[in-house]
């Protein structure tokens, strides 16, 4: 197989060159660089010395053409400006690498169709696809199943085609948010969301509203930002300051929006948190603990999530005919100053 490095004659070093220098067969070279293949310790050492001397590197893409599968795993993501999403992708990448798999990150933004991106990945004989952006259509899920390529959806709604899903407990997040605000003394409730909330955000909101109703805290005000980002939180804060000043408890669907909301209160209010307003959110990004915010939030552990996602992916590789798995991960309330009683 060809390599990525050219030799002194400006010709790419091949496994044949390594075999000649090591005094072994080409198949011995191939076995040396194949996981779990049988090769003697002496032969392996000779091949590795020769490969190092020549600057030989295995061409993984060429290997995948032979084996019909590579060690590549595609990660489909969006909104990478969101610190939580960046943490999520980093955790997935680290866990994949620790398992001997190589992540490929492809971004889908705005109105882009994730099925086109996934279609590109399938051309590289990837071993699996992890989707953290919008849920792909049924047709691309079916294509992955037909080709035997495992797909794991992260925090996504059930697909018409049976694919594995890993979810954070968004229902519990909404319930915890309502109870925490109530116990901190808030009685006029609102939630901050986006114009087009995702599946997971909708579950959080529905659970929050239902729990507020159980606590006798109705009606619940909706404050909306265009996007799930800092600017969206600032915009929602503007709505509160203009029309809903009686609200004293706010649930932001994500920390990123909450940061904008809190800064909006400071810059344009002024409304004191937690004396006049209690604020809670979801994710527990690093910025949530900064002294300027001290944001009470519901932690979603990205490392634990990544471990389960990769476990599910590898189980699907081993057992392709198993029923589709649905894993739900627990979340944890993190108390900070934004919901303190005063």
C-alpha angles and dihedrals in degrees: 000000000000122000137217094243128071122221127228091282090056089249119126113254112245137195087258090062090050092048092052094049093045093044094234137111123275089244089058089056090050092050091049091059096040117092114245092003118143114253131142121253091241093051092046092053093049092049093048092049091050092046091051093048092050096039092240121174126181115248101230094189091055090048091053091056089058098042094035088229135070133198089249121119121190121223113199110199142160139189094040090170086074107093092216093054090048090052090048094052092045091052092049091049093049094049092047091051091049088056094051094258125127119225122219113196118209121177126218115192136180115336095350115135111241090205091070091054092047089048089057091052092052089060088066096056091243118191092225149344127232115196119200096156127069116330111267118237121268092255095063092044089053091048090054090050092048092051092045094244112145116230125194120192115207117211092342135136121261112281124225085236115063108252130152118268133193116196137183113226096265092165091059090047092059093046093048091049093055095044093047093051091047093050090049089059102261116142106165105066134199136167129212117220142149133263090253108026120193125240093266093048091050091053091051092049095047091050092047093052093046092050091048088054090052089052092049093248105137146183100037115207121226119217115188137201123187095239136019094256144092093282090050089056092049090051092050089050089055089057091051094049092048103042115004110047092143091069111106102170125055130184112198113199091224138018091239091062091041092059090056092045093052093047089049090056092050097045101038107020117034093220116156120228120237098003095063103011135033117207130190131173146169136258108038097231115183092259091061090074095048111122092241091060109023087182121191105224146163109251121228108191106222094191094054089045091052093049092053093045092053091043089055091046094051092045089054090051090053096040107029094169098054117117115268112278126226115194122185118197124207123244130213133220114233112198117212137155099284091079099032118135114240 
